[in-house]
């Protein structure tokens, strides 16, 4: 007899939210993870709700909407690390109306802007500090009888030793474990600086010098960033770090004297064609849930609900 009804392979935000959703539906769940959840790429994320580098898709829109609603509920309930942030997003491209994801956040407004911008979008975006949040997710899972086990798998089939149904939430490792050539890394580089009493998130993703965003947290501010598709290394780059800081100070001048506290570099688990969420056509006991790129937090709870339904239908 196996020790669980479902085993989730992968201990990042997608894996843990899926495991909790399954547990809430009555399943016995074990999470197998090659790294402690606190050491996954999820901890590097700026983790502000926004469907970054995702294409228009009704399924993705539904996941984003449901996750936005869930994170706002968690913020209201005082879940560790979750806060509603007023957000300003400066646009440089010709403005033809609200973006495709506007309905997911519910309170987006647009107004004209002076060049080089064409419009300013204002909306509320939940922000998540990943270290306390991942700890909270894990503690909720374990307090409900679930388990998190450190174990690297050579093959997904090895997970059937633990449960008869497997959810593959392995992120970048899915390229190897699921033999999926569409999986690729998108290197992200951010700086952490002391917070000079900022409370509003600001974005200028169309900056020709590089994507630019400023996301305040309780004790620091995340300055970004980069999105380098196909780059596998996580080596520091002082020139890149200096350029990120210059762009962010130009966007938010209050940051000019903020001391640098550190930097983070991680590989987003991206996928050509968008996230793969489906029952494996060659193995009806295997459900895939990977390829969320930089939108893992943004899509997490909505996607988890669909993955759980698939897993429990097997």
DAKAKA-V111956 format. One record per residue. SS is DSSP state (h for helix, s for strand, l for the rest). PSI is psi in whole degrees, -180 to 180 (NA if undefined). D_CENTER is the distance of its C-alpha to the mean C-alpha in whole Angstrom. Layout:
ss=SS psi=PSI d_center=D_CENTER
ss=SS psi=PSI d_center=D_CENTER
This chain:
ss=l psi=132 d_center=35
ss=l psi=161 d_center=31
ss=l psi=-9 d_center=29
ss=s psi=165 d_center=27
ss=s psi=-37 d_center=26
ss=s psi=138 d_center=23
ss=s psi=129 d_center=21
ss=s psi=122 d_center=17
ss=s psi=112 d_center=17
ss=l psi=124 d_center=14
ss=l psi=22 d_center=13
ss=l psi=-168 d_center=9
ss=h psi=-35 d_center=7
ss=h psi=-44 d_center=8
ss=h psi=-44 d_center=11
ss=h psi=-39 d_center=12
ss=h psi=-35 d_center=11
ss=h psi=-43 d_center=13
ss=h psi=-43 d_center=16
ss=h psi=-39 d_center=16
ss=h psi=-43 d_center=17
ss=h psi=-44 d_center=19
ss=h psi=-39 d_center=21
ss=h psi=-21 d_center=21
ss=l psi=7 d_center=23
ss=l psi=2 d_center=26
ss=l psi=146 d_center=25
ss=l psi=127 d_center=25
ss=s psi=137 d_center=22
ss=s psi=137 d_center=21
ss=s psi=125 d_center=18
ss=s psi=128 d_center=19
ss=s psi=134 d_center=17
ss=l psi=-26 d_center=19
ss=l psi=150 d_center=17
ss=l psi=140 d_center=17
ss=h psi=-33 d_center=14
ss=h psi=-12 d_center=14
ss=h psi=10 d_center=14
ss=l psi=168 d_center=11
ss=h psi=-20 d_center=9
ss=h psi=-30 d_center=7
ss=h psi=-20 d_center=9
ss=h psi=-22 d_center=10
ss=l psi=141 d_center=7
ss=l psi=-31 d_center=8
ss=l psi=49 d_center=6
ss=s psi=134 d_center=8
ss=l psi=120 d_center=8
ss=l psi=127 d_center=9
ss=l psi=66 d_center=9
ss=l psi=132 d_center=9
ss=l psi=41 d_center=11
ss=l psi=144 d_center=12
ss=l psi=157 d_center=15
ss=l psi=128 d_center=17
ss=l psi=125 d_center=17
ss=h psi=-36 d_center=19
ss=h psi=-45 d_center=16
ss=h psi=-39 d_center=13
ss=h psi=-41 d_center=15
ss=h psi=-45 d_center=16
ss=h psi=-43 d_center=12
ss=h psi=-41 d_center=11
ss=h psi=-47 d_center=14
ss=h psi=-36 d_center=14
ss=h psi=-41 d_center=11
ss=h psi=-46 d_center=12
ss=h psi=-42 d_center=15
ss=h psi=-43 d_center=14
ss=h psi=-35 d_center=12
ss=h psi=-36 d_center=16
ss=h psi=-43 d_center=18
ss=h psi=-40 d_center=16
ss=h psi=-43 d_center=17
ss=h psi=-29 d_center=20
ss=l psi=-1 d_center=21
ss=l psi=27 d_center=20
ss=l psi=134 d_center=17
ss=l psi=127 d_center=17
ss=l psi=-7 d_center=14
ss=s psi=124 d_center=13
ss=s psi=140 d_center=15
ss=s psi=129 d_center=16
ss=s psi=125 d_center=16
ss=s psi=138 d_center=19
ss=s psi=139 d_center=17
ss=s psi=131 d_center=19
ss=s psi=114 d_center=19
ss=s psi=133 d_center=21
ss=s psi=143 d_center=22
ss=l psi=-23 d_center=25
ss=l psi=160 d_center=25
ss=l psi=129 d_center=28
ss=l psi=117 d_center=27
ss=l psi=18 d_center=27
ss=l psi=175 d_center=26
ss=l psi=148 d_center=23
ss=l psi=164 d_center=20
ss=l psi=-24 d_center=19
ss=l psi=3 d_center=16
ss=h psi=-38 d_center=18
ss=h psi=-23 d_center=19
ss=h psi=-27 d_center=16
ss=h psi=-21 d_center=16
ss=l psi=-21 d_center=20
ss=l psi=24 d_center=21
ss=l psi=133 d_center=21
ss=s psi=155 d_center=24
ss=s psi=146 d_center=25
ss=s psi=155 d_center=28
ss=s psi=157 d_center=30
ss=l psi=158 d_center=29
ss=l psi=149 d_center=32
ss=l psi=146 d_center=31
ss=l psi=7 d_center=29
ss=l psi=156 d_center=27
ss=l psi=-25 d_center=28
ss=s psi=159 d_center=26
ss=s psi=123 d_center=24
ss=s psi=139 d_center=21
ss=s psi=132 d_center=21
ss=s psi=169 d_center=19
ss=s psi=129 d_center=17
ss=s psi=118 d_center=13
ss=s psi=140 d_center=12
ss=s psi=142 d_center=11
ss=s psi=123 d_center=10
ss=l psi=114 d_center=11
ss=h psi=-33 d_center=10
ss=h psi=-54 d_center=13
ss=h psi=-31 d_center=15
ss=h psi=-45 d_center=12
ss=h psi=-36 d_center=12
ss=h psi=-43 d_center=16
ss=h psi=-44 d_center=16
ss=h psi=-45 d_center=14
ss=h psi=-44 d_center=16
ss=h psi=-39 d_center=19
ss=h psi=-44 d_center=19
ss=h psi=-47 d_center=19
ss=h psi=-34 d_center=22
ss=h psi=-22 d_center=24
ss=l psi=8 d_center=24
ss=l psi=-4 d_center=25
ss=l psi=167 d_center=22
ss=s psi=145 d_center=22
ss=s psi=119 d_center=20
ss=s psi=127 d_center=22
ss=s psi=113 d_center=21
ss=l psi=123 d_center=23
ss=l psi=133 d_center=22
ss=l psi=140 d_center=23
ss=l psi=-27 d_center=25
ss=l psi=150 d_center=25
ss=h psi=-30 d_center=23
ss=h psi=-24 d_center=26
ss=h psi=-23 d_center=27
ss=h psi=-17 d_center=24
ss=h psi=-11 d_center=27
ss=h psi=-22 d_center=29
ss=l psi=-37 d_center=27
ss=s psi=157 d_center=27
ss=s psi=-12 d_center=28
ss=s psi=135 d_center=24
ss=s psi=132 d_center=21
ss=s psi=124 d_center=18
ss=s psi=98 d_center=16
ss=l psi=48 d_center=13
ss=l psi=4 d_center=13
ss=h psi=-128 d_center=11
ss=h psi=-33 d_center=13
ss=h psi=-14 d_center=16
ss=h psi=-24 d_center=16
ss=h psi=-40 d_center=18
ss=h psi=-49 d_center=21
ss=h psi=-31 d_center=21
ss=l psi=7 d_center=21
ss=l psi=50 d_center=23
ss=l psi=105 d_center=20
ss=l psi=-8 d_center=21
ss=l psi=-13 d_center=19
ss=s psi=136 d_center=16
ss=s psi=157 d_center=16
ss=s psi=151 d_center=14
ss=s psi=101 d_center=13
ss=s psi=132 d_center=14
ss=s psi=135 d_center=12
ss=s psi=125 d_center=15
ss=s psi=157 d_center=15
ss=s psi=152 d_center=17
ss=s psi=127 d_center=18
ss=s psi=161 d_center=21
ss=s psi=147 d_center=23
ss=l psi=114 d_center=22
ss=l psi=50 d_center=25
ss=l psi=33 d_center=25
ss=l psi=144 d_center=22
ss=l psi=-9 d_center=21
ss=l psi=132 d_center=19
ss=s psi=141 d_center=16
ss=s psi=138 d_center=18
ss=s psi=143 d_center=17
ss=s psi=78 d_center=19
ss=l psi=-11 d_center=17
ss=l psi=7 d_center=20
ss=l psi=122 d_center=22
ss=l psi=-19 d_center=24
ss=l psi=-12 d_center=24
ss=l psi=154 d_center=20
ss=l psi=140 d_center=17
ss=s psi=128 d_center=17
ss=s psi=149 d_center=15
ss=s psi=113 d_center=16
ss=s psi=104 d_center=14
ss=s psi=148 d_center=17
ss=l psi=-172 d_center=16
ss=l psi=-49 d_center=19
ss=l psi=-4 d_center=21
ss=s psi=-179 d_center=19
ss=s psi=133 d_center=17
ss=s psi=123 d_center=15
ss=s psi=127 d_center=16
ss=s psi=170 d_center=15
ss=l psi=-161 d_center=15
ss=l psi=157 d_center=15
ss=l psi=91 d_center=14
ss=s psi=94 d_center=16
ss=s psi=133 d_center=16
ss=l psi=1 d_center=18
ss=l psi=125 d_center=19
ss=l psi=-17 d_center=18
ss=l psi=156 d_center=20
ss=l psi=28 d_center=18
ss=l psi=141 d_center=21
ss=l psi=151 d_center=22
ss=l psi=100 d_center=23
ss=h psi=-37 d_center=25
ss=h psi=-40 d_center=26
ss=h psi=-44 d_center=23
ss=h psi=-43 d_center=22
ss=h psi=-38 d_center=25
ss=h psi=-40 d_center=24
ss=h psi=-46 d_center=21
ss=h psi=-43 d_center=22
ss=h psi=-46 d_center=25
ss=h psi=-42 d_center=23
ss=h psi=-37 d_center=21
ss=h psi=-37 d_center=25
ss=h psi=-35 d_center=26
ss=h psi=-40 d_center=24
ss=l psi=90 d_center=24
ss=h psi=-22 d_center=27
ss=h psi=-14 d_center=27
ss=h psi=-3 d_center=25
ss=l psi=-39 d_center=28
ss=l psi=9 d_center=29
ss=l psi=122 d_center=26
ss=l psi=145 d_center=26
ss=s psi=129 d_center=24
ss=s psi=-20 d_center=22
ss=s psi=-177 d_center=20
ss=s psi=157 d_center=18
ss=s psi=139 d_center=15
ss=s psi=128 d_center=14
ss=s psi=168 d_center=12
ss=s psi=109 d_center=12
ss=s psi=139 d_center=9
ss=s psi=83 d_center=10
ss=s psi=168 d_center=11
ss=s psi=129 d_center=14
ss=l psi=129 d_center=17
ss=l psi=-5 d_center=17
ss=l psi=-178 d_center=14
ss=l psi=143 d_center=12
ss=s psi=111 d_center=15
ss=s psi=101 d_center=15
ss=s psi=162 d_center=19
ss=s psi=133 d_center=22
ss=l psi=126 d_center=23
ss=l psi=-21 d_center=26
ss=l psi=-7 d_center=28
ss=l psi=100 d_center=27
ss=l psi=-4 d_center=27
ss=l psi=0 d_center=26
ss=s psi=125 d_center=23
ss=s psi=128 d_center=19
ss=s psi=142 d_center=17
ss=s psi=76 d_center=13
ss=s psi=170 d_center=11
ss=l psi=25 d_center=11
ss=l psi=-8 d_center=7
ss=s psi=-132 d_center=7
ss=l psi=9 d_center=5
ss=l psi=26 d_center=4
ss=h psi=-49 d_center=3
ss=h psi=-42 d_center=3
ss=h psi=-33 d_center=6
ss=h psi=-1 d_center=7
ss=h psi=-58 d_center=7
ss=h psi=-37 d_center=11
ss=h psi=-43 d_center=12
ss=h psi=-41 d_center=11
ss=h psi=-38 d_center=13
ss=h psi=-41 d_center=16
ss=h psi=-41 d_center=17
ss=h psi=-41 d_center=16
ss=h psi=-41 d_center=18
ss=h psi=-42 d_center=21
ss=h psi=-45 d_center=21
ss=h psi=-38 d_center=21
ss=h psi=-10 d_center=24
ss=h psi=-11 d_center=26
ss=l psi=NA d_center=27
